[in-house]
Structures are given as C-alpha cells and as structure tokens.
C-alpha cells in the first residue's frame, strides 16, 4: 500500500512564498541575536532607511520584465531632488515643485524609452550613458544657474549648498520622509501605494500583459498587434517616475535636496529585482516578489550593521546574494525543465504501453 504524496498548494510553492518565509526566518534569527531588533515600532520605522530602494526597484521590475534594463534610475533620483530644490528656491510652491520633479523623472525615463525602442543598441549601454548624463545635469545645473546670476541655493549661500545641499524645505514636505501615521511611517505608506499601483498595472491591465509579451518575444508581440515602441516608452517613463518618487522620499528624509542622493543604491535596487524572482531575460516577474525581496535586503543590511559588520563588507555580502539568487533561479529553471521532460517521457511510455498489440 502506497501512501498518497502530500503536495503543497501552488501559492505555497511560489517564489514569493519562499521570500516571505525567508523574511520571517531572517527576522527571527536577528531577533535571537539582538532581541531589541524585533520591536514592532523599530521594524516599521527602519523601513524609512530603505524605502527608496523598493520604490525604485518596482519601476525597474517592470522594465526588466520586457527584457530590458535601466540603470540610470539612481541618477534620476538626484536629478528629481535637485529640480525640487531649485524650483523651491525660485519661489515655486513646494507642491508644484514636487510635480515638476516627478515630471522630470518621467521625462528622463521616456527619453530612455524612446532611444531603446528606436535603436538596436543594448538598453544597458544606453542607460549607462544616461546614468552619467542625468548625473552630470543634476550636478551642473545649480552651478550653471549660479553663473548665470540666478539664486540656485538656499539661505546658507552657494558654498553651503555644495556641502549641505538645498536646505530649508518646509515641514509639509519633509514629513514625507520623517512623518508617520500612528506607528506606520509615511515612506512605508508611499512604498506600499507604489507597489499596489505597479501590481495593478501588471496584473489587471493590457499594459501589464503587453510587458510580459514583449519580454517573451518582442518580434512575436509586434506581429500580434502589440504597440511595442509605445509600450516601451511608457514603461521606461514609469520607471523614471518611480525613481523620481524615490528621490523625493530621500530628499524629505534627509531634509535636503542634493544631486547625489541615491547614487549608492544601484546594487541594492538590482538585487531586489532579481532576488524578487524577475527573470533577467524578461517575460516573468512580480511586484510582490520585488517588495518582499526589498524587505529582506533592507533588514539584512540593518541587521549586519547592528551586529558590527562594517559598511564596507555589507556590499560584498549583498553582491554574493545577487550572484546566489541568479544561480538559484537558473538552477531551478533547469530542474523544472528536466522534470517536465521526464514527465513527458513517462507519459509517452505509458501511452505506448496502453496501445494493444496488433495481430498479424
């Protein structure tokens, strides 16, 4: 008598379920090492330190699903930040300045999308170029305006700006990075809102289906009537929009507009996307996976720093995690193909055995 095999539900065998289990295990281990780490209020407020990574990773997830990539988002963060600061110094109301910064981010992303969709150049090469282009614009814009005679700095003068950024932003804006509603910090609320928007776009709209189609095969999608160029421009613009949101959250968190905000986040952003289960070859991925992976990475980084591991070693560990996650995804995909081939072979053998022999 053979006992029936117990199989887990499909959702329990998903990559997102594995990430959720890893997050719980990570928090439990860190809590055993340092019980203060498991304080609920501390866990919630610590997300403010890495909320910008998850926000930017959500936009990048949708780009990578199409089979592309955009590494210029970290420069868009600084560009959006400095546009906000300069507009505020020029007398623009802070709400309108934030809108201008978001439009700048979306425009920068759309520029990437136009170039990617209309050339055969690898998106990595294109966005590497715009990474330096946007960073250069963000760095040089205040200096250029100062040379032209415009006041491009705060009350501390241009020299103070070069070291401290544009300060004096109103509390109504800085609350986006430092405020909370009860125990829930505002940056976490913004992150969840962006994740819900990205998840809805992927799962509930034709736009989301188009992204998956393009990731599987852009040529097949084009012949099937998918507006490939327009979709690529839109998804890169959305990525720039998310990067601009991340830049504004960082600006509010540090209460200062700087051109270099977010410049160190590229490795963490890419790792969150890949660890979240998005295929670097395109065609698969989810916002939920990226969100959970961002939490895993954020708490891992904070836990390592709390244990006394220096900030120079943490990127090495995160880089190793990136390599390991890619290897695990490749290995699991190969294992799934082998299982499918074996199941097909066994089904063929059973079909042959079921055919009655022919009599001469």
N, C-alpha and C positions, 0 to 999 in steps of 0.2 A: 504494500500500500504506500503510495507516494503522497506526501502532504502537498497541498497547493502552495505555490510560491506567493509570498506576500509582496505586492508591488505598491510603491508609493504613488499617490496622485501625481498627475503631470506637473501641477504647480509646485509640488514639493521637490521635484527633481530639476527644477529650473535653475538657471544661473543666479537669478535674483534671490531665490530661496537660500542658495549656498552663501551668497553675500550677507543676507540677513543673519544666518547662523554664525558666520564669521564675525560679524559685528557684535553679536551678543557674546560670543566666546572672547573676543578681544576685550570688551569692557569688563567681563568677569575676571579675566587674568590680570588686567591692570588694576582692578578693584582689590584683588587679593594682595597685590604688591603694595598698593597705596590705597587704603580704604577711603580716604578723602576724595579720591578720583570719582567715586560712584555717587557723589552728591548730585541729585537731580538738577538743582539750580545751577551748579557748576557745569554739568554736562550741556545744559541748554545754552548758557551764556558763552561757553567756549566755542560754540559754532560760529560766533561772530568773527573768530580769527581766520576761518577758512571758508566762510560763506561765498566769498568772491570766486573761489576755485570751483565750487559746484555750479554756480550760475554760469560761468564761462564754459564749463565742461558740458553743460546741457546744450548750448548752441553748437559746440564742436561735435557733439554726438550726432546731431542731425546732418552735419556736413560729411562726417566720416561714413555715415550710412549710405551716402551717394557714391562712395568710393573715392572721395576727395579728402583734402585736409586743409586746415587753415591755422598756421602758427603765428599769425600776425595779431591775434586777439590780445596778447599781453601788451602790445604797443597801442592798440585801440583803447585799452583801459586808461593808460596815461594820457592819450590824446583827448578822450572824453573828459577826464579830470581837469586838464588844463583849459579846455574850452569853457567848462563850467566856471572855473575861477576867473578867467579873463572876462567873460560876459558879466559876471557879478561885479568885478572891479569897474567895468564900464558903465555900471548903473542899471543893468538889466535885472528885473526881479528874479529871485532865486528859482522860482518855479519855471519861468520861461528859460532861464539859463540851463536848467536841467533838461528841458525839452530840446534845446539846441544841442546839448551834449549827446543825447540819445540819437538825434537825427544825424549827428556827425558820425557816431559809431555805425549806424545803419548804412550811411553813405559810404563809409570806408569798406564795410563788408560787401556792399553792392558793387563797388569798384573791383574788388577781388573776384566776385562772381562773374562780372562782365568779361574780365580778362581770361578767367578759367574756361568759361563757356564758349569763347570765340577763338581760342588758340588750342594747339595741341601740346603746349608746354605743361609739364607736370605741375599740379597745384602746389606741391611742396616748394618748388623753385619760385613760383610766382609769389606765394605768401611769405617766403623767406625774404624776397626783395621788398615787399610791402611792410614786413616787420621792421626793417631799417628805415624805410620811407616814412612810415607813420611816427616812429620814434624820433626821427630827425625833425619832423614838423612839430611834434609836441615839445621838443627841446628848444628849437629855434624860434618858435612863434612869439614867446614873451620877449626874447632878445630883439627880434625884428621890430616888434611894436614899440619897444623902448627906444630903439634907434630912430624910429620914425616920429618920435615925440609923443606917443600915446602912453598913458599911465597903465602899465602892464604888470602891476604888482600891488601888494597890499600896503597897509599903513607903515610897515617897517622899512619900506624902501626896496629898491631893486636888489641890493646886496643881500638883504634879509631874505628876499624871495628865493634867491639862488640856494640858500641853505635850508630854509624852512618851508618853502612853497607859499602859495597864496592863502593866508590865514584870515581870520575874522569872519568866517562863514556863519550865517545865522543859525540859531539853535533849531529852528523849524526844519532845517536841512540836516544838520549833524545828528539829529535824533534818528535818522535812517540808519546810522551806523552804531549809535550808542544807546538808543532808547529801547524800551520794551513795553509789552502789554502783559501785565502780570509777570509771570516767570518766563514768558516767551520773548526773546529778543527780536527786535524789528528785522535785522538782517536775515534771521531764520524764516520769518514770515515772508519776506521778499523772495527768498530762495525757494520756499515751497510753492509760492504763487507762480514763479517762473517754471518750476518743474511741472506743475499742473497744466500750464499753458503749453509747454513743449510736449507733454504726454498726450494732451488732447489733439494737438496738431498731427502727431504721428499716428494715433490710433483711430481718430474719428473723422479725418478729413481726406479728401482726394489728394491734397498736397502731401500728406504723410505717405500715402500709398505710392505716389509718384517718386518719392525719395527712395523707397525700397526698390521699385522697378529700375530706377537709374543705377542703383548700386549693384543689382544683379547683372544688368547689361544695358548700358546707355543706348547702344545701337538698336537693340530689340525694343526698348522703351520708345525710342524715336519713331520706329516703324509702326508702333502700336498706337501712335497718336498722342503720346505724352509730350507736352511742351518742355523739352529738356533744357533749352537755354534759359527760358523764363523761370523755370523751377530752380535751376542752379543759382541764378542771380538772387532769387528770393531767399533761398536757404543760406547763402553767404551773407546776405543782408541781415537775416535773423541772427546769425552768429555774431555779426558786428554789433547788433542791438543788445544781445546778451552780454557781450564784452563791455559795452558802454554801461549797462546796468551794474556790472561788477565793478567797474571803475568808479562809479558814483557811490556805491556802497563803501568802497575803500576810502574814498575822499571823505565821506561822512564819518567813517570810523577813526581816521587819523585827524579829522577836523582841519584838513589842509589839502589844497589842490596842488598836485605835483605831476610833472611829466613822466616820472619814472615809477609811478605806482603800478604794482602788479608785474613788474619786469622779471621777478624771480619765480613766477607761478607757472611757467610753461610746462616744466616736468610734471608737476602735480596735476595740472589740467589734463594732459595727455594720458597720464597713468590712470586717472579717474575714469576716463572714457574707455580705455582698453580693459582695465580691471572690471569695469561695469558690464563687460560682455559684448561690446560693439566690435564687430569684425573690422580689422584694418583694411580688408579687401572690399568692404562695402556689402550692402544687402541685408544686414541684420544688426540689431541693437535695440536698446530701450532706454528711455529717460529714467525709469525706476532703477535700472541697474547702475546707471551713472550716479544717481543720487545716493544710493546705498554705498557705492564704492567711494564717493567723496567723503561720506561719513567715516568709513573705515580708514581711509588715508588721513583724514584730519585728526581723528582721535589717536591713531597710531603715532603721528608726528608729535602730538602733545604729550602722549604717554612716554615716548622715548626721551623727550626733553625733560619731563618731570623725573625720569629715572637718572638724569645726569648725563645722558649721551649728548655730546656736543652737536651744535648745529651743522658742523662740517661733515659729520658722519651720517646724519639723517638723510641727505640726498642720495648717498650711496645705498642705503637700505631701501629707499623708495625706488631707485633705479633698478635694484635687484628684484623688487616686487613687480616692476613693469616687465622685466625680462621673464620672470617666472609666470606671470599671468598670460603673456603671449604664448609661451611654451605650453602651458596647460591647455589653452584654447586650441592650439594646433594639435596637441596630443589627443584631446577629447574628440575633436572633429575626425581625426584619423581612426580612432576607436569606433566612433559611430558608423563610419563608412564600412569598416571591417565587419561590424555586427550586421549591417544592412546586407552586405554581400553574402555573409554566411547564411542569413535568414532566407535570402533569395535562392541560394544554392540548395538549402534543405527543402524549401518549398518545391523547387523543381524536381528534386529527387523523389519527394512524396508523390508528386503528380505523375512521374514516370512509373512509380511502383503501383499506382492505382489503375493504370491502364491495363485492361485484361489482355493476356497474350492472344495473338491471332493463331488460329488453327490452319494448317496448310490444307 
